[in-house]
Amino acid sequence: MEISDNIIMMPFEPKRPYQELGLVLRKELIEGHYTVGDRLPPERDIAERLDVSRTVVREAIIMLELENLVEVKKGSGVYVTNIPDQSPHRERIISDDAGPFEMLQARQLLESNIAEFAAIQVTPGDIAKMRSALKLERQELAAQSEQCVGDERFHMSIAEATHNSVLVDMLKQSWERREQSPMWQKLHSRISGHDYRQEWMEDHAKILAAMQRKDPIAAKNAMWQHLENVKQRLLELSDIDDPDFDGYLFSSNPVVLLGGGQ
């Protein structure tokens, strides 16, 4: 995907794939391709036309939402609400976050390797912490609580099982960045219900089982697959156009495959 050099009043220098696409869509709004009230093409069509993944399209739409240029109506589509103002003194709401799916991709790479190392280092005390976190998850789910303390605690307990403070700090920063991200919050505003949390809790049980066996390859595979499931479920739950989405970042980890994983 290439962005033309003649974008009028480029409001910022894009650093991320979704920002590049967001500028393309912004330019199309400015040039009159769409007017207020128009429905943007489906995500699939935008992805095919500009040769990008559905996840990048999803993130670019979130960026335009945060700028109040479009409104998402779930099951209906994305509608233009404003045309970008080109006044040189007009401040714009531009997100410089990493996109939520880009964050998940980074978590896959980081946490699958953390899980592999943790399975080698894990102690009975670490296993007890993981069990306690999983129990809290079950309680929160049974109460249909909006809180996900058990989820975060479970992931952190695995990082702590590496007994490496740098890895623990890296994961903490990843969670804090997610919680403070307007992009992540906007994505989650489209999601309702709690059924998906049951699926993720079952994934956690598989990760715990691998930890109890002190099986590093199984732990790595289980964590990778868990975060792949999270990514795909978030894509489905936040889908704007239809349930038959085909977006993905990448579904297999060559490192895991070489290590004897599935």
C-alpha positions in Angstrom: 0.0 0.0 0.0 1.4 3.4 -1.0 0.3 6.8 0.1 0.4 9.6 -2.4 2.8 12.4 -1.8 0.0 15.0 -2.4 -2.1 14.3 0.7 -3.5 17.6 1.7 -2.3 18.9 5.1 -0.9 15.5 6.3 -1.7 15.8 10.0 1.1 13.5 11.2 3.8 11.2 10.0 2.5 7.6 10.1 4.5 5.1 12.0 2.1 2.2 12.0 0.3 0.2 9.3 -3.1 1.3 10.5 -2.1 4.9 10.4 -1.0 4.6 6.8 -4.3 3.2 5.9 -6.1 5.7 8.0 -4.5 8.5 6.0 -5.6 6.9 2.7 -9.2 6.8 3.9 -8.9 10.4 5.3 -7.6 11.6 1.9 -10.6 9.9 0.2 -13.0 11.8 2.6 -11.3 15.1 1.9 -11.4 14.5 -1.9 -15.1 13.9 -1.8 -15.2 10.1 -2.4 -17.7 10.0 0.4 -20.1 12.5 2.0 -21.6 12.7 5.5 -24.0 9.8 5.9 -22.4 7.6 3.3 -21.5 4.0 4.3 -17.9 3.0 3.7 -17.2 -0.1 1.8 -17.1 -3.4 3.8 -13.8 -4.2 5.5 -13.2 -7.1 3.2 -13.4 -4.8 0.1 -11.1 -2.1 1.6 -8.6 -4.9 2.6 -8.6 -6.3 -1.0 -8.5 -2.9 -2.7 -5.5 -1.7 -0.7 -3.8 -5.0 -0.2 -3.8 -5.0 3.6 -5.1 -7.4 6.3 -8.5 -7.2 7.9 -6.8 -6.4 11.2 -5.2 -3.3 9.8 -8.5 -2.1 8.3 -10.2 -2.7 11.7 -7.5 -0.6 13.4 -7.7 2.2 10.8 -11.5 2.4 11.3 -10.9 2.7 15.1 -8.5 5.5 14.4 -11.1 7.4 12.3 -13.7 6.7 15.1 -11.4 8.4 17.6 -11.2 11.4 15.3 -15.0 11.5 15.1 -14.9 11.1 11.3 -16.9 7.8 11.2 -19.4 6.0 13.3 -19.6 2.2 13.6 -23.0 0.6 13.6 -22.5 -3.1 14.4 -24.1 -5.3 11.9 -24.7 -2.4 9.5 -21.4 -0.9 8.7 -19.2 2.3 9.0 -20.8 5.6 8.3 -19.2 9.0 7.6 -20.1 11.5 10.3 -17.6 14.3 9.5 -15.2 15.4 6.8 -11.6 16.2 8.0 -11.0 19.9 8.6 -7.9 21.1 6.8 -7.5 24.3 8.8 -3.8 24.6 9.7 -4.8 25.6 13.3 -7.3 22.9 13.9 -6.1 20.3 16.5 -7.0 16.7 15.6 -7.4 13.7 17.8 -4.8 11.4 16.3 -4.1 8.1 18.1 -0.4 7.2 18.3 -1.2 3.9 20.0 -0.1 0.5 18.7 -3.2 -1.1 17.3 -5.0 -3.7 19.5 -4.2 -6.5 17.1 -0.6 -5.4 16.8 -0.4 -5.5 20.6 -1.8 -9.1 20.6 0.8 -10.1 18.0 3.5 -8.8 20.3 2.0 -10.6 23.2 2.0 -13.9 21.3 5.7 -13.6 20.6 6.5 -12.5 24.2 4.2 -14.6 26.3 4.6 -17.9 24.4 8.4 -17.7 25.0 7.8 -16.7 28.6 5.5 -19.7 29.1 8.2 -22.0 27.6 10.9 -20.7 30.0 8.4 -20.7 33.0 7.7 -24.4 32.4 11.3 -25.1 33.1 11.7 -22.8 36.1 8.3 -23.3 37.7 8.0 -24.3 41.4 5.1 -25.7 43.4 4.5 -22.2 44.8 4.2 -20.8 41.3 1.7 -23.5 40.4 -0.4 -22.6 43.5 -0.5 -19.0 42.3 -1.7 -20.0 38.9 -4.4 -22.2 40.4 -5.5 -19.3 42.6 -5.7 -17.0 39.6 -7.7 -19.5 37.7 -10.1 -19.9 40.6 -10.6 -16.2 40.7 -11.4 -16.2 37.0 -14.1 -18.8 37.6 -15.6 -16.7 40.4 -15.6 -13.6 38.3 -17.2 -15.4 35.3 -19.9 -17.0 37.6 -20.7 -13.6 38.9 -20.7 -12.1 35.4 -18.3 -9.5 36.7 -16.9 -6.9 34.3 -13.6 -7.2 36.1 -10.9 -9.5 34.7 -8.5 -9.5 37.6 -8.1 -13.3 37.5 -7.1 -13.2 33.8 -4.3 -10.6 34.4 -3.2 -12.4 37.5 -2.9 -15.7 35.7 -0.7 -14.3 33.0 1.4 -12.4 35.5 1.8 -15.6 37.6 3.3 -17.3 34.6 5.8 -14.5 34.0 6.7 -14.6 37.7 7.4 -18.3 37.4 10.3 -17.5 35.2 11.9 -15.8 38.3 13.3 -13.2 35.9 12.3 -9.6 36.9 13.0 -8.2 33.5 10.4 -10.5 31.9 7.9 -9.7 34.6 8.4 -6.0 34.0 8.0 -6.4 30.3 4.7 -8.2 30.7 3.5 -5.6 33.3 4.3 -2.8 30.8 2.4 -4.7 28.1 -0.8 -4.9 30.3 -0.5 -1.3 31.4 -0.1 -0.1 27.8 -3.2 -2.1 26.8 -5.3 -0.8 29.7 -4.4 2.8 28.9 -4.9 2.5 25.2 -7.9 4.4 23.6 -7.6 2.0 20.6 -8.0 -1.0 22.8 -10.9 0.5 24.7 -12.7 1.5 21.5 -12.4 -2.1 20.2 -13.8 -3.5 23.5 -16.7 -1.0 23.3 -18.1 -3.1 20.5 -18.0 -6.4 22.4 -20.8 -7.6 24.7 -21.5 -10.8 26.6 -19.2 -13.1 28.6 -19.2 -16.4 26.7 -15.8 -15.8 25.2 -14.3 -15.6 28.7 -15.3 -19.2 29.3 -13.3 -20.2 26.2 -10.3 -18.3 27.4 -10.5 -19.8 30.8 -10.4 -23.3 29.3 -7.3 -22.2 27.4 -5.7 -21.1 30.7 -6.5 -24.6 32.2 -4.5 -26.1 29.3 -1.6 -23.8 29.9 -1.7 -24.7 33.6 -1.7 -28.4 32.8 1.5 -28.0 30.7 3.1 -26.0 33.6 2.3 -28.8 36.0 3.9 -31.3 33.7 6.9 -29.0 33.3 6.6 -29.4 29.6 8.1 -26.3 27.9 7.0 -27.1 24.3 3.4 -27.8 25.4 3.3 -24.6 27.5 4.6 -22.5 24.6 2.1 -24.1 22.2 -0.8 -23.7 24.6 0.0 -20.0 25.3 0.5 -19.3 21.6 -2.9 -20.9 20.7 -4.6 -19.1 23.6 -3.6 -15.7 22.3 -4.4 -16.8 18.7 -7.9 -17.7 20.0 -8.2 -14.3 21.7 -7.2 -12.5 18.5 -9.7 -14.4 16.4 -12.5 -14.1 18.9 -12.0 -10.3 19.2 -12.1 -10.1 15.4 -15.3 -12.0 15.3 -17.0 -10.2 18.3 -16.1 -6.8 17.0 -16.9 -7.6 13.3 -18.7 -4.7 11.7 -20.0 -6.3 8.5 -20.6 -10.0 8.8 -19.5 -13.0 10.8 -17.7 -14.7 7.9 -14.5 -12.6 8.4 -11.2 -13.9 7.0 -8.8 -11.6 8.7 -5.7 -12.9 10.5 -2.2 -11.8 11.5 -0.6 -15.2 11.3 -1.9 -18.4 12.6 1.1 -20.5 13.1 4.5 -20.0 14.8 7.4 -21.4 12.8 9.5 -21.5 16.0 6.9 -23.6 17.8 6.6 -25.9 14.7 10.4 -26.4 14.6 10.3 -27.2 18.3 8.0 -30.1 17.8 4.7 -28.4 18.4 1.5 -28.9 16.5 
